[in-house]
C-alpha cells in the first residue's frame, strides 16, 4: 500500500515545529539572560548598544 504525501499537511507540520523550536530557544535565552544578570544590568541602563551593555556588565574584553 502506498500513501501519498499531503503537501499542505507537511507544510503545516513544519510551521508548527518551527514555532515549537522558536519558543524553546526563547525560553533558553531568557533563562541565560536571567542567570547571567543581563536583565538586571539592562534595567539600569538607558537605551544602549550591545558594547555599552557588555562594558557595564563587566565583560572581559569589549571592542569599541
N, CA, C and O of each residue as an XYZ file, in Angstrom:
256
protein
N       0.846     -1.178      0.000
C       0.000      0.000      0.000
C       0.898      1.251      0.000
O       1.850      1.347      0.774
N       0.581      2.177     -0.861
C       1.341      3.419     -0.977
C       0.497      4.577     -0.465
O      -0.676      4.708     -0.812
N       1.111      5.413      0.366
C       0.422      6.589      0.885
C       1.073      7.824      0.288
O       2.296      7.962      0.306
N       0.254      8.717     -0.240
C       0.792      9.929     -0.836
C       0.971     11.000      0.227
O       0.194     11.090      1.178
N       2.001     11.803      0.050
C       2.296     12.894      0.966
C       1.339     14.044      0.704
O       1.193     14.493     -0.433
N       0.692     14.515      1.753
C      -0.183     15.684      1.661
C       0.686     16.916      1.915
O       1.068     17.185      3.054
N       0.995     17.658      0.860
C       1.904     18.795      0.953
C       1.406     19.850      1.933
O       2.211     20.442      2.653
N       0.124     20.095      1.979
C      -0.422     21.109      2.885
C      -0.229     20.696      4.340
O       0.119     21.518      5.187
N      -0.458     19.410      4.623
C      -0.266     18.926      5.993
C       1.213     18.952      6.373
O       1.552     19.291      7.507
N       2.086     18.600      5.449
C       3.522     18.629      5.719
C       3.977     20.058      5.989
O       4.777     20.291      6.896
N       3.480     21.012      5.218
C       3.822     22.426      5.409
C       3.309     22.921      6.758
O       4.016     23.647      7.457
N       2.104     22.544      7.129
C       1.541     22.955      8.418
C       2.355     22.363      9.574
O       2.615     23.042     10.567
N       2.753     21.098      9.436
C       3.568     20.458     10.462
C       4.903     21.180     10.605
O       5.352     21.438     11.722
N       5.538     21.508      9.485
C       6.814     22.233      9.514
C       6.666     23.579     10.218
O       7.540     23.977     10.987
N       5.573     24.273      9.959
C       5.321     25.550     10.615
C       5.146     25.397     12.113
O       5.665     26.200     12.887
N       4.420     24.372     12.524
C       4.241     24.129     13.961
C       5.564     23.776     14.632
O       5.841     24.234     15.741
N       6.381     22.963     13.966
C       7.683     22.594     14.536
C       8.586     23.811     14.673
O       9.290     23.945     15.673
N       8.578     24.691     13.694
C       9.385     25.908     13.784
C       8.910     26.761     14.962
O       9.727     27.372     15.650
N       7.611     26.806     15.196
C       7.078     27.542     16.344
C       7.537     26.937     17.664
O       7.881     27.662     18.599
N       7.543     25.618     17.739
C       7.995     24.935     18.953
C       9.473     25.216     19.204
O       9.866     25.546     20.323
N      10.287     25.085     18.163
C      11.724     25.338     18.307
C      12.002     26.796     18.661
O      12.870     27.079     19.487
N      11.276     27.720     18.044
C      11.452     29.131     18.346
C      11.104     29.415     19.809
O      11.833     30.134     20.493
N      10.005     28.857     20.282
C       9.607     29.038     21.678
C      10.638     28.459     22.642
O      10.928     29.052     23.681
N      11.187     27.307     22.294
C      12.194     26.683     23.152
C      13.452     27.535     23.226
O      14.024     27.708     24.302
N      13.882     28.066     22.094
C      15.090     28.900     22.087
C      14.866     30.197     22.863
O      15.765     30.661     23.564
N      13.673     30.786     22.743
C      13.380     31.996     23.515
C      13.427     31.706     25.010
O      13.921     32.522     25.787
N      12.916     30.552     25.411
C      12.949     30.187     26.831
C      14.382     29.992     27.320
O      14.736     30.443     28.410
N      15.195     29.328     26.523
C      16.596     29.109     26.902
C      17.344     30.433     26.998
O      18.065     30.674     27.966
N      17.174     31.290     25.997
C      17.879     32.576     26.000
C      17.394     33.462     27.147
O      18.187     34.190     27.745
N      16.106     33.406     27.454
C      15.598     34.152     28.606
C      16.200     33.655     29.900
O      16.526     34.453     30.779
N      16.351     32.357     30.031
C      16.959     31.783     31.218
C      18.419     32.215     31.347
O      18.875     32.566     32.435
N      19.144     32.186     30.231
C      20.551     32.615     30.245
C      20.648     34.086     30.637
O      21.507     34.459     31.437
N      19.770     34.925     30.078
C      19.774     36.343     30.420
C      19.517     36.581     31.891
O      20.118     37.467     32.499
N      18.625     35.791     32.465
C      18.330     35.918     33.893
C      19.507     35.434     34.737
O      19.936     36.124     35.661
N      20.026     34.254     34.420
C      21.108     33.657     35.208
C      22.394     34.487     35.184
O      23.131     34.512     36.169
N      22.666     35.159     34.075
C      23.889     35.939     33.957
C      23.745     37.362     34.487
O      24.731     38.094     34.569
N      22.534     37.756     34.844
C      22.310     39.107     35.349
C      22.149     40.141     34.247
O      22.130     41.340     34.524
N      22.033     39.698     33.005
C      21.890     40.616     31.884
C      20.678     41.520     32.045
O      20.777     42.729     31.835
N      19.551     40.958     32.411
C      18.330     41.752     32.518
C      18.431     42.772     33.651
O      17.929     43.889     33.526
N      19.078     42.394     34.754
C      19.271     43.334     35.860
C      20.148     44.499     35.416
O      19.872     45.651     35.752
N      21.195     44.203     34.667
C      22.081     45.256     34.156
C      21.333     46.160     33.195
O      21.417     47.384     33.293
N      20.608     45.567     32.276
C      19.891     46.356     31.281
C      18.800     47.224     31.900
O      18.475     48.284     31.365
N      18.241     46.789     33.012
C      17.183     47.559     33.670
C      17.708     48.883     34.210
O      16.931     49.817     34.409
N      19.008     48.979     34.449
C      19.583     50.205     34.994
C      20.101     51.143     33.909
O      20.549     52.249     34.212
N      20.046     50.712     32.646
C      20.627     51.484     31.545
C      19.563     52.177     30.698
O      18.443     51.683     30.568
N      19.920     53.315     30.127
C      19.068     53.880     29.074
C      19.251     53.017     27.824
O      20.067     52.095     27.845
N      18.525     53.282     26.741
C      18.778     52.520     25.513
C      20.274     52.552     25.181
O      20.882     53.621     25.137
N      20.859     51.377     24.948
C      22.310     51.244     24.806
C      22.657     50.278     23.692
O      21.843     49.451     23.284
N      23.884     50.402     23.210
C      24.386     49.434     22.235
C      24.811     48.167     22.975
O      24.926     48.164     24.201
N      25.041     47.103     22.227
C      25.491     45.864     22.859
C      26.846     46.059     23.531
O      27.095     45.485     24.591
N      27.724     46.860     22.931
C      29.040     47.118     23.537
C      28.887     47.860     24.861
O      29.603     47.566     25.818
N      27.966     48.816     24.928
C      27.744     49.560     26.168
C      27.191     48.651     27.262
O      27.595     48.751     28.420
N      26.277     47.775     26.897
C      25.733     46.824     27.868
C      26.835     45.899     28.371
O      26.931     45.651     29.572
N      27.668     45.384     27.463
C      28.762     44.489     27.853
C      29.745     45.205     28.771
O      30.199     44.636     29.764
N      30.074     46.447     28.442
C      31.001     47.216     29.268
C      30.429     47.391     30.675
O      31.144     47.211     31.661
N      29.170     47.733     30.773
C      28.538     47.948     32.082
C      28.430     46.638     32.860
O      28.515     46.622     34.088
N      28.241     45.542     32.129
C      28.103     44.229     32.780
C      29.453     43.671     33.228
O      29.507     42.677     33.952
N      30.555     44.319     32.793
C      31.878     43.864     33.226
C      32.451     42.778     32.358
O      33.201     41.930     32.841
N      32.112     42.785     31.085
C      32.674     41.781     30.167
C      34.189     41.920     30.147
O      34.715     43.019     30.324
N      34.879     40.835     29.937
C      36.340     40.839     29.982
C      36.954     41.645     28.850
O      37.885     42.416     29.083
N      36.461     41.487     27.642
C      37.036     42.215     26.514
C      35.899     42.702     25.632
O      35.073     41.910     25.178
N      35.857     43.996     25.392
C      34.820     44.580     24.557
C      35.475     45.456     23.512
O      36.207     46.390     23.839
N      35.207     45.148     22.248
C      35.730     46.001     21.169
C      34.907     47.278     21.100
O      33.691     47.251     21.288
N      35.570     48.389     20.833
C      34.872     49.672     20.720
C      34.349     49.874     19.340
O      33.732     50.901     19.058
